[in-house]
Structure formats: structure tokens, C-alpha cells
Amino acid sequence: MDLVLQVMPALLRGAKISLLVAVQAGILAILISIVVGVLRGLTNPLIRFVTGMYVEFFRGTSAFVQIYWAYFALPMLGVRLSALEAGIAVLSLNVGAYGSEVVRGAIKAIPAGQRDACEALGLSKWVAYSKVLLPQAMARTVLPMGNLMIDLLKGTSLLSAITVTELAFAGRQAVSAFGSPLVIFTLVLVLYLVISVPIAQGARSLDSRLRGWQSPVSKR
């Protein structure tokens, strides 16, 4: 018990940093997912090529190496980011690449009649997407996005490679100072679980609400 009381303040500080990084990167990742997901569905070949290259790059390379590259290699090109900025940027771009595929798939799953109706009404693409297609698509993405946000939270542990004292790094520091890896890393696991469970529950709750809201509409 004494050990727990000694290490818990440091672990809680690390958990706070992990949560702050996850929130900031998560917001950016969702925005990137929506923008890229919509752009990948357009017919312009240049836009589809550029967005496709972005997705394949971040899905096909190691997030760990991406973080190293952003923090250690970018300064050689004149772009200097703090450790937190580099970590948030890479995690948001990485998760955004996966999220864009979720959004693109959700848009493609919307019945073709919806698109035909938008064209028949003479709606612009902006109005069609913002008022008709995207609201329906986003309702389908809640659970997959929730899973990606949990993955992002766990991915914050990669930032320890560039000296960000997040939860996993705080745990390693505590083990170096006090020993007892079984106790300390168990506490680290519990803290990750405490943070991730509300994300999963929130996603399920929002998904249920959206499905309940859509059901009466679909019956009309």
C-alpha cells in the first residue's frame, strides 16, 4: 500500500498527459477523417491520388518511426516541433488515415437513391454532403471511431520514445526508482482501463441514441 501511495501521484500525472494528448489528437483525427473520407469519394483523380497516398503512407508505415521522424528528422528540414506537438501531429494523422476509410465506407453504404434524390433536387455537392449524406454516414461511424479513439489513447505510449512523460513512461520511471514492476505496471494497466472504458461506453451510448433517432425516420 505504501508503494501505491508513493507512485500513484506520478502515474496520475502521466495519465493526465496521456489523456490530454488523446483528446487533442482525437479531435484533429476526427476532422481529418471527415475531410479525407469525403475527398476520397470525389471523382477528381488528383484529389483521390493525393488522399490515397496519404492514407497508404500512414497505414503502411510504423507509427513509432513516424514519431521519431517528426521529432528528429523534421528539424533538418527547418520544421521544429516540441515533443508534444510532434506526438499529437503524428497520432492525429495516423488515426485520421484509418478513420477516413471508416468515413468513406459509411458514405458508400448510404443507398444510391439518396444521392439520386440530391441530384434530382439540384443540390450542390456541399449541401448534399453537409445536409444529407454526412449526417447519415457519421451515425454509422460512431462505434468504429470509438475503437480508433481507444487505439489512439493506447498509442500515446509511443511518445515515451521522444521523452514525453505520459502514463507508460511514468510507469517505467517508477519501476526504475522503486522496483516492483508487477505492482506498478498493474497500476498502469488499470489506469489505461479506467480511461478507455468511458470512451467505449460513450460510443455505445451515442450509437444507441442515434439509432433510436434514425429508426422513426426510416419507418416513414
FENSULQUI-V778435 format. One record per residue. N is the residue number from 0. OMEGA is omega in degrees with one decimal (* if undefined). NEAR is the number of other ideal C-beta (glycine too) atoms within 12 Angstrom. D_CENTER is the distance of its C-alpha to the mean C-alpha in Angstrom with 1 decimal. Layout:
n->N omega->OMEGA near->NEAR d_center->D_CENTER
n->N omega->OMEGA near->NEAR d_center->D_CENTER
This chain:
n->0 omega->178.6 near->8 d_center->35.4
n->1 omega->180.0 near->10 d_center->36.4
n->2 omega->179.8 near->21 d_center->33.8
n->3 omega->179.5 near->20 d_center->31.1
n->4 omega->-179.5 near->14 d_center->32.3
n->5 omega->-173.3 near->18 d_center->32.4
n->6 omega->-173.4 near->34 d_center->29.0
n->7 omega->178.2 near->25 d_center->27.0
n->8 omega->179.0 near->15 d_center->26.9
n->9 omega->178.9 near->31 d_center->25.4
n->10 omega->178.7 near->40 d_center->22.8
n->11 omega->175.7 near->26 d_center->21.9
n->12 omega->176.5 near->23 d_center->21.6
n->13 omega->178.8 near->35 d_center->19.2
n->14 omega->178.1 near->35 d_center->17.2
n->15 omega->178.4 near->21 d_center->17.2
n->16 omega->177.8 near->33 d_center->15.9
n->17 omega->-178.8 near->42 d_center->13.1
n->18 omega->179.6 near->27 d_center->12.2
n->19 omega->177.4 near->25 d_center->12.8
n->20 omega->-178.4 near->45 d_center->10.6
n->21 omega->-179.3 near->38 d_center->7.6
n->22 omega->-178.1 near->23 d_center->8.7
n->23 omega->179.0 near->25 d_center->9.4
n->24 omega->-179.8 near->41 d_center->6.5
n->25 omega->178.6 near->36 d_center->4.3
n->26 omega->178.4 near->23 d_center->7.4
n->27 omega->-178.7 near->29 d_center->7.8
n->28 omega->179.3 near->39 d_center->4.9
n->29 omega->178.1 near->31 d_center->6.5
n->30 omega->178.3 near->22 d_center->9.7
n->31 omega->-179.6 near->36 d_center->9.5
n->32 omega->-178.0 near->44 d_center->8.8
n->33 omega->-177.1 near->31 d_center->11.8
n->34 omega->-177.3 near->25 d_center->13.9
n->35 omega->179.0 near->38 d_center->13.7
n->36 omega->178.0 near->40 d_center->13.9
n->37 omega->-177.7 near->31 d_center->17.0
n->38 omega->-179.6 near->29 d_center->18.5
n->39 omega->178.4 near->35 d_center->18.4
n->40 omega->179.5 near->31 d_center->20.5
n->41 omega->-176.9 near->23 d_center->23.2
n->42 omega->-179.4 near->10 d_center->26.4
n->43 omega->-174.8 near->15 d_center->26.6
n->44 omega->-179.8 near->12 d_center->26.8
n->45 omega->179.0 near->12 d_center->25.8
n->46 omega->-179.7 near->18 d_center->22.6
n->47 omega->179.3 near->22 d_center->21.7
n->48 omega->-177.5 near->15 d_center->22.7
n->49 omega->-179.5 near->17 d_center->20.7
n->50 omega->177.3 near->30 d_center->17.4
n->51 omega->177.8 near->26 d_center->18.3
n->52 omega->177.6 near->18 d_center->18.9
n->53 omega->-178.0 near->28 d_center->15.6
n->54 omega->-177.0 near->31 d_center->13.8
n->55 omega->179.5 near->19 d_center->16.4
n->56 omega->-175.6 near->21 d_center->16.3
n->57 omega->174.9 near->34 d_center->12.8
n->58 omega->-173.2 near->22 d_center->13.0
n->59 omega->178.4 near->16 d_center->16.5
n->60 omega->-175.7 near->21 d_center->16.5
n->61 omega->176.5 near->17 d_center->15.7
n->62 omega->178.8 near->34 d_center->12.8
n->63 omega->179.3 near->21 d_center->15.5
n->64 omega->176.8 near->20 d_center->17.8
n->65 omega->179.4 near->32 d_center->15.5
n->66 omega->175.7 near->40 d_center->15.2
n->67 omega->-176.9 near->24 d_center->19.0
n->68 omega->-178.4 near->27 d_center->19.6
n->69 omega->-174.8 near->36 d_center->17.8
n->70 omega->-174.4 near->30 d_center->19.7
n->71 omega->-175.9 near->20 d_center->23.0
n->72 omega->-178.4 near->19 d_center->23.6
n->73 omega->177.4 near->21 d_center->22.5
n->74 omega->177.4 near->17 d_center->25.2
n->75 omega->177.4 near->11 d_center->27.7
n->76 omega->177.7 near->11 d_center->26.8
n->77 omega->179.3 near->8 d_center->27.2
n->78 omega->-177.9 near->16 d_center->23.6
n->79 omega->177.9 near->15 d_center->23.2
n->80 omega->172.3 near->23 d_center->20.1
n->81 omega->-179.8 near->19 d_center->20.1
n->82 omega->179.3 near->29 d_center->18.3
n->83 omega->-179.7 near->26 d_center->15.8
n->84 omega->179.2 near->25 d_center->15.4
n->85 omega->-179.6 near->33 d_center->15.1
n->86 omega->-179.9 near->42 d_center->12.5
n->87 omega->-179.1 near->38 d_center->10.2
n->88 omega->-177.1 near->32 d_center->11.0
n->89 omega->-179.1 near->42 d_center->10.5
n->90 omega->-179.9 near->46 d_center->7.2
n->91 omega->178.6 near->39 d_center->5.9
n->92 omega->-179.2 near->34 d_center->8.4
n->93 omega->179.9 near->40 d_center->7.8
n->94 omega->177.6 near->45 d_center->4.4
n->95 omega->178.0 near->40 d_center->6.1
n->96 omega->177.7 near->36 d_center->9.1
n->97 omega->-179.2 near->36 d_center->8.3
n->98 omega->179.7 near->44 d_center->7.2
n->99 omega->177.0 near->41 d_center->10.4
n->100 omega->175.8 near->30 d_center->12.4
n->101 omega->-179.7 near->35 d_center->11.5
n->102 omega->179.8 near->42 d_center->12.7
n->103 omega->178.9 near->33 d_center->15.5
n->104 omega->179.2 near->21 d_center->16.7
n->105 omega->178.4 near->30 d_center->16.7
n->106 omega->179.8 near->35 d_center->18.8
n->107 omega->-178.4 near->21 d_center->21.1
n->108 omega->178.5 near->21 d_center->21.7
n->109 omega->-178.1 near->29 d_center->23.2
n->110 omega->-177.7 near->16 d_center->27.0
n->111 omega->179.3 near->13 d_center->28.8
n->112 omega->178.4 near->13 d_center->31.2
n->113 omega->178.6 near->24 d_center->28.6
n->114 omega->-180.0 near->23 d_center->28.4
n->115 omega->179.4 near->15 d_center->32.2
n->116 omega->178.2 near->17 d_center->32.8
n->117 omega->179.2 near->25 d_center->30.8
n->118 omega->-179.5 near->17 d_center->32.9
n->119 omega->178.8 near->12 d_center->36.0
n->120 omega->179.4 near->14 d_center->35.4
n->121 omega->-179.8 near->10 d_center->35.0
n->122 omega->174.8 near->19 d_center->31.6
n->123 omega->179.8 near->13 d_center->29.8
n->124 omega->179.8 near->21 d_center->26.6
n->125 omega->-179.2 near->14 d_center->24.8
n->126 omega->-179.0 near->15 d_center->26.5
n->127 omega->-179.2 near->28 d_center->25.9
n->128 omega->-173.6 near->28 d_center->22.2
n->129 omega->-174.7 near->18 d_center->21.7
n->130 omega->-173.1 near->17 d_center->24.3
n->131 omega->-169.8 near->27 d_center->24.5
n->132 omega->-175.8 near->36 d_center->21.9
n->133 omega->178.4 near->29 d_center->18.5
n->134 omega->178.4 near->22 d_center->19.3
n->135 omega->-178.6 near->30 d_center->20.2
n->136 omega->-176.3 near->35 d_center->17.4
n->137 omega->177.4 near->31 d_center->14.7
n->138 omega->179.5 near->29 d_center->16.6
n->139 omega->-173.6 near->27 d_center->16.1
n->140 omega->-171.1 near->35 d_center->12.3
n->141 omega->-177.7 near->31 d_center->11.9
n->142 omega->176.5 near->26 d_center->12.3
n->143 omega->178.5 near->30 d_center->10.2
n->144 omega->176.1 near->42 d_center->7.2
n->145 omega->177.2 near->29 d_center->8.3
n->146 omega->179.5 near->23 d_center->8.5
n->147 omega->178.6 near->37 d_center->5.1
n->148 omega->176.2 near->40 d_center->4.4
n->149 omega->176.2 near->27 d_center->7.6
n->150 omega->178.6 near->28 d_center->7.2
n->151 omega->177.5 near->44 d_center->5.0
n->152 omega->179.3 near->40 d_center->8.0
n->153 omega->179.3 near->29 d_center->10.4
n->154 omega->177.8 near->39 d_center->9.4
n->155 omega->178.1 near->48 d_center->10.7
n->156 omega->178.6 near->36 d_center->14.0
n->157 omega->-177.2 near->36 d_center->14.2
n->158 omega->176.0 near->42 d_center->14.9
n->159 omega->179.2 near->28 d_center->18.2
n->160 omega->178.3 near->28 d_center->19.4
n->161 omega->169.7 near->34 d_center->19.7
n->162 omega->172.7 near->20 d_center->21.3
n->163 omega->-175.9 near->33 d_center->18.6
n->164 omega->176.3 near->30 d_center->20.0
n->165 omega->-169.7 near->44 d_center->17.0
n->166 omega->-177.8 near->45 d_center->17.8
n->167 omega->179.5 near->33 d_center->18.5
n->168 omega->176.6 near->31 d_center->20.6
n->169 omega->176.7 near->35 d_center->22.4
n->170 omega->179.3 near->37 d_center->23.3
n->171 omega->177.6 near->25 d_center->24.8
n->172 omega->179.6 near->23 d_center->26.7
n->173 omega->178.2 near->33 d_center->28.1
n->174 omega->178.6 near->24 d_center->29.2
n->175 omega->-176.5 near->15 d_center->31.0
n->176 omega->-171.6 near->17 d_center->32.7
n->177 omega->-172.5 near->24 d_center->33.6
n->178 omega->178.4 near->14 d_center->33.3
n->179 omega->-179.9 near->19 d_center->32.7
n->180 omega->-179.8 near->20 d_center->29.4
n->181 omega->-178.2 near->14 d_center->29.7
n->182 omega->-172.8 near->24 d_center->29.6
n->183 omega->-179.1 near->31 d_center->27.0
n->184 omega->171.6 near->24 d_center->24.4
n->185 omega->176.6 near->20 d_center->25.0
n->186 omega->178.4 near->33 d_center->24.2
n->187 omega->178.3 near->35 d_center->20.9
n->188 omega->-179.5 near->22 d_center->19.9
n->189 omega->-179.8 near->21 d_center->21.0
n->190 omega->175.2 near->36 d_center->19.0
n->191 omega->-179.4 near->31 d_center->15.7
n->192 omega->-179.6 near->19 d_center->16.9
n->193 omega->-180.0 near->21 d_center->18.0
n->194 omega->-172.7 near->35 d_center->14.6
n->195 omega->-178.1 near->30 d_center->12.7
n->196 omega->177.5 near->17 d_center->15.5
n->197 omega->177.6 near->19 d_center->15.3
n->198 omega->179.8 near->30 d_center->11.6
n->199 omega->-179.4 near->24 d_center->13.1
n->200 omega->178.1 near->17 d_center->16.2
n->201 omega->178.6 near->21 d_center->14.8
n->202 omega->179.2 near->25 d_center->13.1
n->203 omega->179.6 near->19 d_center->16.4
n->204 omega->179.3 near->17 d_center->18.4
n->205 omega->178.7 near->24 d_center->16.8
n->206 omega->179.1 near->24 d_center->17.2
n->207 omega->179.9 near->17 d_center->20.8
n->208 omega->-178.8 near->15 d_center->21.6
n->209 omega->177.6 near->24 d_center->20.5
n->210 omega->177.1 near->19 d_center->22.4
n->211 omega->178.4 near->15 d_center->25.3
n->212 omega->-177.9 near->16 d_center->25.2
n->213 omega->-174.9 near->21 d_center->25.2
n->214 omega->179.2 near->13 d_center->28.0
n->215 omega->-178.5 near->9 d_center->30.8
n->216 omega->-176.8 near->13 d_center->29.9
n->217 omega->-178.4 near->13 d_center->29.9
n->218 omega->-177.3 near->7 d_center->33.3
n->219 omega->* near->6 d_center->35.0
